[in-house]
Amino acid sequence: MENKKFTVTDDLLASKSQRFLNFLIDILIVYIIGITIGTTITIIGDLTHSYEASNWVTLLSLIEKVFFGLVILFFYYAFTEMYFSRTFAKYFTKTIVVRVDGSKPNTKNFMIRAVSRLNPMDPFSFLGKAERGLHDTLSATYVVKKHEFVEKMKMFVSVDEIGV
């Protein structure tokens, strides 16, 4: 008897509207984190009379702010997806990141996803017909609807165990 392997199918993929909502919510969260870090540095600088820290934050150039934002973006995506297989936005939209066989992606997959997101063209990779973006393709991962995915995995495992 042949052992069949589970494969992510198109019906499990998150919709474009879910992916767009994930993007908007995650960008908002990254923005809030950036403002919080900057404000915290400024407050601590003012309280400790270390005005160099306060001045540093207020005098950042546009390029430095963008770089700072990209660093936060990288760590936000890398850590949330690496530890939870989802970002805060994916909790809200009930989606999760998996590999084609349904397993949790490894550290390499998540790092590739995070680095790929730093490409300014990445958000535009969703404008075509494909439900997967550049960061999905390069990291060999899929964003799927969590509840449908779990149900299909349960059915696959129970059908696979018949006759064992």
Secondary structure, DSSP 4 states (H G I P E B T S, - for coil): -PPP-----GGGBPPHHHHHHHHHHHHHHHHHHHHHHHHHHHHHHHHTT-HHHHHHHHT--HHHHHHHHHHHHHHHHHHHHHHHSS-HHHHHHTEEEE-TTSPPP-HHHHHHHHHHTTSTTGGGGGSSS-SS-HHHHHHT-EEEEHHHHHHHHHHHHHHHHTT-
